[in-house]
Amino acid sequence: MPVEFRCTGCSKLLRTPDESAGKKAKCPQCGEIVDVPLASQSETAPVVTSPFAQAAATNPFGDSGTGRGSRMESANPYVSPSISTPFAAKTPVAGLTHQIISFDEVMGTSWELLKLQFGQVILCGLLMIALSIGGAIVAGIVGSIGQAIGNIYAVMFFGFIQQIISFGVNTYLQLGLLIFGLRLVRTGAPNVSDIFAGKDYLLRGLGLFLIVTLISYGAFLLCIAPAFVTFAFGEDVVTFAAFVICGLVGVGLGSYIMLRLLLATTFLVDRNEGVFASLRLSGQFMAGNKLTTFLLLIVTGIISTIFMLVTCFVGSIVVAPFFFGVLVPTIYLTATGQPIYRTA
């Protein structure tokens, strides 16, 4: 059975063969030389307390320790189990425990970590914008080649290449941002260079994003397809009502699928899982967490929109890094029962 342990430099989960136990190994992500333990390490590491801790009362989203999602244990042995009691996972996963996340806990932790490393998050956002602009320029040049040739097939071919470049750049940035965020939420000390660490997962990441996109939009199209039948009736009111109803059903089903598979990419970069294993694990650990995650995304989306409008869209520098670099990693680590850096 392979030995599993985390790199002491970047916290990446590493796997080595049994015969490597007791020897030294080099982390493929950060290059740190680490000692391979004799047996797999437990993920139940003690929680680190920040030296910059502030009173919990200053956190507008703080958990009082008595509500939903509280991790305080009752001294009464006959008390009913808390709603935060972990679900029994369908398939046990080494080092992970299925937990029900709390809105207050996830939002509060994300808020505190954003304040703690606000400068790093902004720097990450600036790098993302620079890389996105660079990718858009390259993709635009490729697309213009097809236009210059003038042949319809050349336009289609170079247009296809243009889309692949754009898709690849966005995937690369999202993978790197997740790696950055996992280190931030685990240790409270992120490394901006992690945003360039997604290359090892790029092919699987592209496949994963393609599958999730096809499933989500495919489900929407299947739901909306029956509405086209109403054209045969020739009644505008009937057609309009059918498209509204089918559209709402399609949006609901597509949103459900997106929520179920939200953590797939995080499993891919954190545990080096395959595409289908990542999809399966995401569905497994999002069980019971989809509604809370939906509320988190809605509230975050509203706040982000207001923030960008107030700052004349300058605030967009923070929005994407906060979502992929703070919020999603916090949801992932909380839902899988892994240790999180606490500022209070």
Helices and strands as residue ranges (DSSP letters): E 3-6, E 13-16, G 18-20, E 24-26, E 33-35, G 56-58, H 103-116, H 118-149, H 152-187, G 192-201, H 202-224, G 225-233, H 236-260, H 264-271, H 275-285, H 290-310, H 316-322, I 323-327, H 328-335
